[in-house]
Amino acid sequence: MKKKLVIALSLLVVVAIAVGGTLAYFSMSTDEVENVFTVGKNVKVTLVDIFNPNSPVYPGADIAKEVGIENTAEAGGSSLYAAITAEFKYQAPATYPDGKLKYSNIITADDYAALDAAAQAGYKKITEDSEYIGYYIKADAVTTKYYFVDDSVTPPTETEVTAADTYNKVKATYDAGEPQFDAEFTPANYQAVVDGTSDALFDIIKLQHGTAGAFVDGLADGWTYVGNTAADADGFYKAVFVYSEALAPTDYSAVFTNVHVDENADPVFPFVITVKGYAVQTAGFSSAEEALGAAFSSLVPPLTATP
């Protein structure tokens, strides 16, 4: 009888569960564990730029400027593919149609005539002691001094006086102002600069590598010029140099070590070279261009562009 009762109660429990649809579970949760997967762990590089800003610049000069990249990761760090960009800016002097250099304080007679009366009042015509006779200069850039020259004595004496005094000689000193430059550099120029096929950068400079007295035109072994970045707002490009070999930890490679100024460059006007380094792990990539193109969008399309 008791056995039958137990079975009956068991069936009732099953039916209750089936009808009510409610099951109770023992449950718990674990603490959260975050697994961080780091790409390029221990990627450490140093851009080396050895240059003495006081280096003399003249036609025929060899200017020691070593630019390279070093994998500064410790043992066990990543091998790297590297690239360096170089921006070349050359300031060519702006000139008037007659070949005279342009300066900030000087304008031509035609430019003067185009000004309104109020603006014209701020200029003076250059009439003496200048190769710019007939041009106009800002009035506040002219210093006028008055002198009395006494010819009755030997040698004649010259005494500076005020304009209200008696004078018989006037001297004007003209401050031409800052020289005006046309900063120009086109993508076509880069190839000759980096491979030494000609004296580029407006026939001014070439990049070289090697040691003093034995420089070789062009880039060092392993480095290739692969193209230019897109032009910036001022119209300047950056040349992209890629090192095709893997840089192991502590390895270093220089892309060039010298800037040669052409012997016939006369005069030598200011130029600027600005460099920047890039690096990405070699693991997962089959080539330097693939790795650098994937990691740095700013270097694309240069890595596939025709120089």
MOCOR-V382152 format. One record per backbone hydrogen bond with DSSP energy under -1.0 kcal/mol. CO is the residue of the C=O (numbers start at 1). NH is the residue of the N-H. E is the energy in kcal/mol with one decimal. If there is no record, write none. Layout:
CO_NH_E / CO_NH_E
//
This chain:
1_5_-1.9 / 2_6_-2.2 / 3_7_-2.1 / 4_8_-2.3 / 5_9_-2.6 / 6_10_-2.3 / 7_11_-2.2 / 8_12_-1.9 / 9_13_-2.1 / 10_14_-2.1 / 11_15_-2.5 / 12_16_-2.7 / 13_17_-2.3 / 14_18_-2.6 / 15_19_-2.6 / 16_20_-2.7 / 17_21_-2.1 / 40_43_-1.2 / 44_72_-1.7 / 46_70_-2.3 / 48_68_-2.3 / 50_66_-2.0 / 52_55_-2.3 / 58_61_-2.4 / 61_261_-3.0 / 63_259_-2.4 / 66_50_-2.7 / 67_255_-2.7 / 67_256_-1.3 / 68_48_-2.8 / 69_253_-1.9 / 70_46_-2.1 / 71_250_-2.9 / 74_77_-2.4 / 79_282_-2.0 / 80_247_-3.3 / 81_280_-1.9 / 82_243_-2.6 / 83_278_-2.7 / 84_241_-3.0 / 85_276_-1.8 / 86_239_-3.0 / 87_274_-2.3 / 89_272_-3.0 / 90_92_-1.0 / 90_184_-1.1 / 92_182_-4.3 / 94_102_-2.5 / 96_99_-2.6 / 100_96_-3.0 / 102_180_-2.8 / 103_106_-1.2 / 105_138_-1.9 / 107_136_-2.7 / 108_112_-2.2 / 109_113_-2.4 / 110_114_-1.3 / 112_115_-1.4 / 116_120_-2.6 / 117_121_-1.6 / 119_122_-1.6 / 120_123_-2.0 / 122_139_-3.2 / 124_137_-3.0 / 126_134_-2.8 / 132_135_-2.5 / 135_126_-3.1 / 136_107_-2.8 / 137_124_-3.2 / 138_141_-2.1 / 139_142_-1.5 / 141_175_-2.7 / 143_173_-2.9 / 145_171_-2.8 / 146_161_-2.9 / 147_168_-2.2 / 147_169_-1.6 / 148_159_-2.6 / 150_157_-1.5 / 157_150_-2.6 / 159_148_-3.1 / 162_165_-1.3 / 169_147_-3.0 / 171_145_-2.9 / 173_143_-2.6 / 176_105_-2.3 / 178_104_-2.4 / 180_94_-2.8 / 182_92_-1.6 / 186_189_-1.5 / 187_190_-1.1 / 189_193_-1.5 / 190_194_-2.3 / 191_195_-2.1 / 192_196_-1.2 / 193_207_-2.2 / 198_200_-1.6 / 200_204_-2.5 / 200_205_-1.1 / 204_262_-3.3 / 206_260_-2.8 / 207_218_-2.9 / 208_257_-2.3 / 208_258_-1.8 / 209_216_-3.2 / 211_214_-2.8 / 216_209_-2.2 / 220_223_-1.9 / 222_244_-2.3 / 224_242_-2.6 / 227_240_-2.8 / 232_235_-2.1 / 236_232_-2.4 / 238_229_-2.3 / 239_86_-2.3 / 240_226_-2.6 / 241_84_-2.6 / 242_224_-2.0 / 247_80_-2.3 / 248_251_-2.7 / 251_71_-2.7 / 253_69_-2.4 / 255_220_-2.2 / 256_67_-2.5 / 257_65_-1.2 / 258_208_-2.6 / 259_63_-2.9 / 260_206_-1.7 / 262_265_-1.6 / 264_266_-1.1 / 270_91_-2.7 / 272_89_-2.7 / 274_87_-3.1 / 276_85_-2.7 / 278_83_-2.2 / 280_81_-2.9 / 282_285_-2.0 / 287_291_-2.1 / 288_292_-2.9 / 289_293_-2.3 / 290_294_-1.7 / 291_295_-1.9 / 292_296_-2.4 / 296_299_-1.7 / 297_300_-1.7 / 299_303_-1.7 / 301_304_-2.4 / 301_305_-1.1
//
